[in-house]
Amino acid sequence: MEARKKVAIIGAGPGGYVAAIRAAQLGAEATVIEKNALGGVCLNVGCIPTKVLLHTAELFTAAKEGAMIGLKADNVAVDWDGLMARKKAVVETLVGGVGTLLRSNEVSIVEGEASFVTPKEIAVTKKDGSKESVSADAVIVATGSEPVVPPVPGFDLDGVMTSTGALSLESLPKSVVLVGGGVIGMEFASIFSSFGAKVTVVEMLPEILPMLDEEIVQILKGVLLRKGVSFHTNSKVVGVEKKGKELAVRVETPAGPLVLDAEKVLVSVGRRSVTKGLGLDRLGIAFDRARVKVNSRMETSVKGIYAIGDCASHIMLAHVASREGEVAAENIMGHAVDMDYKTVPSAVYTAPEIASVGLSESEAKSRGNRVKVGRFPLMANGKSLIMNESDGMVKYVVDEKYDEILGVHIIGPRATDLIAQGGLALRLEATVDEIITTIHAHPTVGEALLEGAMAVQGRTISLPKKA
């Protein structure tokens, strides 16, 4: 009987544990090495706990607006300790679930910090200082990323935190300065402002969420402005100082220097790959700046060593890491699979949610496409009105010649769920006619995807005819 191929996976986040399960499904003897908790950043201090807070913020907002929908909800208050307990319970349930999944697929779990000895031998240092050696025919590096904290004076003060610290606050802050207007910053802007905190966003670039379609971003910005969020774009934090019980944040803005007072400062300017201490340099593995360099099959410059997720990918998203893990495992086990990023959705869990897949209008035009656009506002969608969440829009970016869908962009309720239809459209190289001739249930927010496709052809049903 032929010996089973041994595959070691360093890191048990959404890339690593999925890679381990897929390798085991294909017949490998898989071993996961994890120095912290199963589930990685996403389950423990990222995607999952953030969404727990966002869900409560969404319900709190609905309760405060109860009179608009015929509910009397007096004296509704945020139970911060209760929310932290629920966050902990959800995280523990899902982390335990990862362990169950790994064990049910007969994946071995080794706790400790990994370091390469050779391309096929890994030394693992346990928390008690003892050592264990793991040998493998192939290795997948899935060590993830960590928050970047720039060398700004005062960023080491108490009260200045990254997203990790923001998820474990002892109490709800009354005021927060968010340094960085990317996805993490905007999600926390939505959380804190929904709970009544005074929120100020400082962003170096001309606009927040620069990776997303400009029209979609402006709708979100308008909603946040109405909730009292302030924005300073083209601006830079140059220092933080203690000012009594608060922090004084010095900011350079186009209008001149400014000082913002706040109880907390959240630094969310990006993340960097975690590879230090792995011994990758000893193996001669090539890097692309800070990331491990990989080919389309997720293999590094050293044969038999693969890298996936935030430590290697140019798209730092949990669902990208999971798919890259599957691709790496399948290639190790003898399949020939290339990683395809065409249908990767972006999801921003603000209120309202934002989701997109494919090209934005400006991206499509910059690539030389002749495009046409279809827009459908959610104020004309029955279900959105029922939900009292009509701030939003569906936008299609479409190739003019063949009507092929190049991008779908949604802002509104359940956008992050609905975007799967857009991803499938791109995977199938669908045209708008194929969306139009697909019957959508009524009344649903999903109908807006149908009407948006109709808008491309100027035949929307639920908007008045233009004069």
Secondary structure, DSSP 8 states (H G I E B T S, - for coil): -----EEEEE--STTHHHHHHHHHHTT-EEEEEESS-TTHHHHHHSHHHHHHHHHHHHHHHHHHTGGGGT---TT----HHHHHHHHHHHHHHHHHHHHHHHHHTT-EEEESEEEEEETTEEEEE-TTS-EEEEE-SEEEE---EEE-----TTTTSTTEE-HHHHTT-SS--SEEEEE--SHHHHHHHHHHHHTT-EEEEE-SSSSSSTTS-HHHHHHHHHHHHHTT-EEE-S-EEEEEEEETTEEEEEEEETTEEEEEEESEEEE-S-EEE--TTS-HHHHT--EETTEE---TTSB-SSTTEEE-GGGT-SS--HHHHHHHHHHHHHHHTT-------TT-EEEE-SSSEEEEEE--HHHHHHTT--EEEEEEEGGG-HHHHHTT----EEEEEEETTT-BEEEEEEEETTHHHHHHHHHHHHHTT-BHHHHHTS---SS-TTHHHHHHHHHHTT--SSS----
